[in-house]
Amino acid sequence: MKAIRRFTVRTVLPEPLRQLEELVLNLRWSWHHETLDLFRAVDPALWRSVRHDPVRLLGEVAPERLARLAGDRRFLRRLQDTAEDLHDYLTAPRWYQTRSEADAPGPPSPPGAEPGGAPSAIAYFSPEYGITAALPQYSGGLGILAGDHLKTASDLGVPIIGVGLLYRHGYFSQSLSPDGWQLERYPPIDPNGLPLTLLREPDGTAVRISIGLPKGRDLHAQVWLARVGRVPKLLLDSDVEDNDQPARDVTDRLYGGGGDHRLLQEMLLGIGGVRAIRAYCRITGHDAPEVFHTNEGHAGFLGLERIRELVSEHGLTFDEALEATRAGTVFTTHTPVPAGIDRFPRELIQRYFGGPNEEDDVPVERILALGAEDYPGGDRTVFNMAVMGMRLAQRVNGVSELHGRVSREMFGGLWGGFDTSEVPIGSITNGVHADTWVAREVLELAAREIPAVVESGRGWEGVQKVREGEIWQIRRVLRERLVQDARRRLRASWRQRGASEAEISWVDDALDPDVLTIGFARRVPSYKRLTLMMSDQKRLRSILLDPDRPVQIVIAGKAHPADEGGKRLIQDIVRFAGSEDVRHRIVFLPDYDMALGQLLVQGCDVWMNNPLRPLEACGTSGMKAALNGGLNLSVLDGWWDEWYDGQNGWAIPSADGLATPDRRDALEAAALYELIEEHVAVAFYDRDSAGLPRHWLEMVKHTIATLGPKVLATRMVRDYVEDYYAPAAASARAMSADKHAGARALAAWKRRVAEAWPRVAVEHVESNGEEGPQVGARLSVRVVVDLGDLDPGDVAVEVAYGRVDGADTLVDPSYLELGGAEPVEDGRLRYVGEVPLERSGAFGYSVRVVPSHPMLAGRAEMGLIALPPAPSGMTNGDLR
């Protein structure tokens, strides 16, 4: 008989072992090897069988074993030491606490004071988090990045509060049918069997968060608390008795359903997430966040809730509340493709936020305007979550330099009139959490040979002094570990597909720990081109089976359950990998998760990535491989476009601009084969008399020395603190000081400028010094403008100048603000200035008028610009 309900009964630990529960409930164990060693010592065999899940370990360990451990003085000393180490980690000052006093976190600046200092708390919202395989609340790169962000914030002492949803079925478990088709299964998750605790009121009752729904219904949620080192992570869960069944199913699965279901998830994440933070801070006394970081558009509704708070509780107007909210909000976009953005029909937003459900404080028309694609080429029928996120944030960034450029092109319509280069979307290149992804053997080697890197993050050049033989030995150990685990997974997969034990005897010889191993693992949308390697199957076979320089490829990845095309790609690769002649050299491992990901980035010699450029936003797997001594073989996309230097791996040429996709794929596949055959394999198998591939190991050392300090998430999080969080906190304080006087003033100023802007015009432009100019001379420019009802202090009149291309377009122009503002006839003003001629060659300039206010984050923030009329045959921006 099958059980109708499943739940977890937690072990009652003997008093001497109570600290084990404290260790289990703080997810620091997921990246702290000494704590993992302690759990392993509880019961080594059981630890292996529960796949290194400490909650399951304590739930299944025999009472007799616990009794013995409770009397084992050696184990108890070890337990005490580990618990004290965790306490020190949670309480001792770290990087954030030891920054210079001027930048230290602090209370809001008093009225009139210069706002400064890093935020006392930051709220970080993400729909998924990859912390550990034992907490399956992630699907891919977005979640893994969010998990690394929280872990690194903990290591650095950055006061982040994470917010997400608790999915009762997580993301799907993947298996294969006999013919290689992806099958999905959603195993139920019991929160009591996870390292979580319920957030409770002081009287012990569970905290309840509610948001309003149409027809007078409410969506209720409880809040689970996960401790990620020093970082609290709040996970909202709608599976509570107060809800009807459809409402209980809102948090059933990650990225499940569509339409109403997906919208409800995002409403709960954004609106409910803010309310959960308020409850957490009230109960615990934690500082309220000054900065809100939205990790992709899924949580964009958090801005609406913060506006509602300011309007209902502080008496601000919608526009004033919008300015106060924007000032302290950071929005990170992770997708370079429009299809990756959540869009909802406008009618659906109208139904959930309008009619009887409309709040006077947050009118539905204002909400619809925030998500409207009301720019050239936009779809007027949809509500765009990323667009809303950008309009609700004063600071926006992509996740690599190339992705920043792509994002400025994608979303440039939001700042119409400005050149793409001026669209206010910056970039912070992603990084990875070393203690999670780097093999223990590598970490121990670093601690032994280059301790400065472990202690302070400096001295990476010291890797050049590490003995090549020691590096090569570790690489062999990691490759063999991957091979052994791959065989185990292969055997289980083939048995699940219906093969008999006799039919899978070949698995014992699948892969070889001494053969060049290439890894390819990621989600399987079409643009990542899982099957590019199969473009010429005959040539791929010859590479895999080369008698002198054989190659083996380990592949993993999941297609979205609704992506039939992605599933066909997996089926194609599975069928090829099942061919008798090559199945020992190429394997597909199902159910890609963090545990498998760790083995792959540690054990593969080469990490291969061949997306359609420029559709890879960042792609951090190759960073993880590099830190483990792997080399990258990739299209110049994402982070690799930024940091490839010719010696840290190989760049697959990209056939950009070719008319047909098939032709492009064929050319890039041919380049990929040639690189593997003529460069990668040659370097790997070219051995000296000691059996070492000297050139290969030189590349490994160079990779670690040069990429190490760049790809770490410590660099990434510090960049966020310095470039985004601290400025956002300063802006938020300036807006909130003196009962939000700054927000009120800025909203009034913006309204006045926007209403008056249609009358702003550049009337006349002239310059002296264009005849026979030489480098070092100066060009005198005079501009007459009509500001209409605006004052000179409301605007900046600027000259854009520099090199021009063949079409007279300014290339990477510099800007000079003109002064003077001398009155001329009819209320017009003359501005003057001198442009330095610092380079020879074709030179040009143009002029413009833009809004100017000290509380704007940049010239383009309002999307308003006035340009001179274009002379006949020329366009704005080309005026010479």
Secondary structure, DSSP 8 states (H G I E B T S, - for coil): ---S----------GGGTHHHHHHTBGGGGG-HHHHHHHHHH-HHHHHHTTT-HHHHHHHS-HHHHHHHHT-HHHHHHHHHHHHHHHHHHHS--GGGGS-GGGS--S---TTS---S--S-EEEE-S-B-S-TTS-B--SHHHHHHHHHHHHHHHHT--EEEEEE--TT-S-EEEE-TTS-EEEE-----GGGSS-EE-B-TTS-B-EEEEE-GGG-EEEEEEEEEEETTEEEEEEE--STTS-HHHHGGGSSTT-S-THHHHHHHHIIIIIHHHHHHHHHHHH-----SEEEEESGGGTTHHHHHHHHHHHHH---HHHHHHHHHHTEEEE---SSGGGS-EEEHHHHHHHHSGGG-BTTB-HHHHHHHTB--STT--TTEEEHHHHHHHT-SEEEESSHHHHHHHHHHSGGGGTTS-GGGSSEEE----B-HHHHS-HHHHHHHHHH-HHHHHHS--GGGGGGS-HHHHHHHHHHHHHHHHHHHHHHHHHHHHHTT--TGGGGGGGGSS-TTSEEEEEES---GGG-TTGGGTTHHHHHHHHT-SSS-EEEEEE----TT-HHHHHHHHHHHHHHT-TTTTTTEEE-SS--HHHHHHHHHH-SEEEE---TT--S--THHHHHHHTT-EEEEES-HHHHHH--SSSEEEE---TT-S-HHHHHHHHHHHHHHHIIIIIHHHHH---TTS--HHHHHHHHHHHHHHHHHHBHHHHHHHHIIIIIHHHHHHHHHHHHHHHHHHHHHHHHHHHHHHHGGG-EEEEEEEE--SS--TT-EEEEEEEEE-TT--GGGEEEEEEEEEB-TT--BSS-EEEE-EEEEE-GGG-EEEEEEEE--S-SSEEEEEEEEE--TT-SSTTTT---B-----TT--TT---
